[in-house]
Amino acid sequence: MQNTRRTGGSRAAGLLVALVLGAGLGLPRSAAAQEEPGEAWQRETPTPADVELTGYVGAILPMSMLGSQGDTLQAELSTRPAFAAELDLWLGGGFGIAFAGGIASPDLTLTRADIDTGQQTVEELGGADYLHGEAVLRWRPELTGSAAVLLPYFGAGAGVRRLSFEDDSGFEDTTDVVLVLNLGAQVRVSDGVHVRLDLRDLVSRFEGGPFENSDTQHDVFAQVGIGIGF
């Protein structure tokens, strides 16, 4: 009697599974299943986020002298690692505003040249703290789907930089206004995650040293960043 019940239960379970499978096979395909490959890619690749937060690591590359006095006295900052963070607010039409701040610690070098012999002596004056903050008006093309995986961007803005020197260096701490020129590219890694290659030039003038001439500064920051979108 028990065997008959088990057999009947097994047959009923098998019939139920067969009915469910049959119903599933008879149903029309879902919208996702009917999509062409390109349509599925576009659906899975969302439009860029309106708010993005990015952290950067890279290097400061001073492209000009910090100051000079003829050919006899020249001061410059060295290439050193740099770190920064940035908040982007995209407003529509491809335009957005980026608020960024960063820090670097380049070394300060003073080169003296003897007028008669032309012989040069290099003096290391210790490190300098380089702090900068800027607001950049930025533009990028409005792309969606597979084209949104790689987004170039261009921008310009203004900000400030703070240079702090060691007490015995003979240089005064200064806060200078900077013009910012910016370009880069953003690569989508996954939903809400991106990688950036960023290049920006901070243009300023230095007034804190014992120089007759204050050269126009071009402090280039080459950076790689990773960030998230909201």
N, C-alpha and C positions, 0 to 999 in steps of 0.2 A: 504493500500500500504506500509506503514511504517512497519507493522508487518511482511509482506512478506520479506522485505529487512533484517530485524533483524534475521528472521528465517534462511534465506539463508546464512547470514554472520556467524551465529552460527554453521550451518552445515559445512561450509567451514573451519572454525577454528577447529572444531572437527575432520574433515577429515585430516587436516594438522598435528594435534597432534598425530592422530593414525598412520599416515605414519612415523613420526619421531620415535615414540616408536617402531613401527614394524621394522624399519631399525636398531634401536639400539639393539633390541633383536636378530636380524638376524646377527649382526656383530660378528666376532670371538672374544674371550676374549683377553684382553691385556696381555702383557708379565707379568705385575705385578699380574694380576688376575690368571694366570696360574701357578704361582710360588708355590712350596711346602712351608709349614710353615717354615721349616728350611732355605730355600733359601731367603724368605722374611726377616727373622731375620738377616741373614748375610748382605743383601742389606741395611738394616736400621742401622746396626752397623758398622760405618766406621773404617778404620784403625787408630791407634793413630796418633796424630798430630806431625809434625816435630819440632814445636816450642811451648813451654808451659811456662806459667807464673803462679806461685803459691805463695800464701800468707799463712803463718803458724802462729799458736798460740800454745803454749805448756808450757814446764817448763825446766829449767836447773837443772840437778841432779848431783852435784859434787860427784864423787865416791872416792875421795882421799883427803888427807890433802893438803892445799896450800903449807905448809912447816912445818918443825919441827926442834927442837933442843933437841935431845935425847927424854926423856920422860917429860921434864920440861916445854916445850913451843911448842904449836901446834896452827896453824892457819888454818881456813877452811872457805869456802864460803857456804852459805845456799841455799836451794832450793827456787826458785822464778819463777814467770811467765817469759816467753821468747817469743819474736816475731821475725819473719824472713820473707824474700822474696827470691824467687829463679827464675832464668831464665834457662830453659833447651833447649839445641840445640841437636836434635837427628840426627846423621850423617849417619845412615844406618848400617845394620848388627846387630842391637840391641844395638849399642853403642851410647853414647851421652856424652855431657859435661854440667854439671850443675854449674852455677855461683850463689852463695848464700851469703847473708849477714844478720846478725841478731843482736839483742840487748837484754840484760837482766840486772837486777839490784839486784844482790844478796847482802846479808848482810855479813860483815866480822866479824868473831868471833875469839878471841884469848883466848886460855886456858892455864893457868899457873898451874903447880903442884909443891907443896912444897916437896923438896927432903926428908926432915926428916919425915914429917907427912903424905905425900901423898895426902894431901887435895888439891882439885882443885878449882880454881876460874876462872870464865868465864867473859871475858870483851868484850862488844859490841863496835866495832870500827866504826860503821856507815855503810853506803852502799857503794857499788862499782859499777862502770859502766863497763859492760862487752860487748865489741863490737867484732864481729868476721866476717871475710870474707874468703871464700874458693872457690876453683875450684875442682870439683869432676868428675872423669871419671866414668861413670855409664853404666851398662849393664842391659837390660831387654829382655825377650824373644820376638821374633817377632811373634805376634799372630794377627789373624783377626777374623771377625765374632763374634759369641757369646763368644769365648775364650778370646777376647780382652777386655771384661768388667772388668776383674781383672788381673792386671799386677804387678807381683813382680819385684823389682829391687835391685841391689847391686852396691856398688861403693867404691872408695878410692881416696883420693886426698890430697891436702895440702892447707894451708892458713895461716892467721895470726889472733891473738887475741890481743885486747888492753884492759888492766885492768887499770882503773883509780880509785884512792882511795881519801878519804878526807884528807885534809892537815894535820890534827892533828892525823892521824891514826898511823904514824910512818912507813908507807909502801910507797915505791916508785912506781910510775906509770911505767908499763912495756908493751912492745910490743914483743910478743913471736910467734915463728913459731909453727904451729900445723899440726899434721898428722890427717887426717879425715877418719874415717871408717863409712860407711853408708849402711843402708838397709831399705826397706819399701815396701809398696804396694799401687798401684793406682787403684781406682775404678771409672769407667765411670758412670756418673750420667745421662747425656744427651749429645746431639751433642755438642762437644767442651767444655764440663764442666766435671771436675773430682774432686774427693776427694782423699787425700793422708793420709796415716799413715806412719810417718817417724821417724826413730831412727838414730841418728848419735853421734859418740864419737869423741870429739876433744882431742887429746893426745898432751901434751906439758910439758914443765918444767918451773917452776916459779923461777925467780932470783931477785925479788924485795923486799925481806923481810930480817929481821935480823936473818937468820937461818944458821946453819951449813950444814943442809941437804936440798936440793931442790928435793922434791918428784916429781915423774912423775904424771902429772895430767891426769885424765880421766873425762872430763866434758861431760856428756851425755845429749843430748837434745831429749826429747820425744815430738813430735809435731803432730798436725792435721792440714792439709791444704786444701784449696779449690782453684782451679785454672781454667784457660781457655787455650785452644789450638788454634793454628793458622795454 
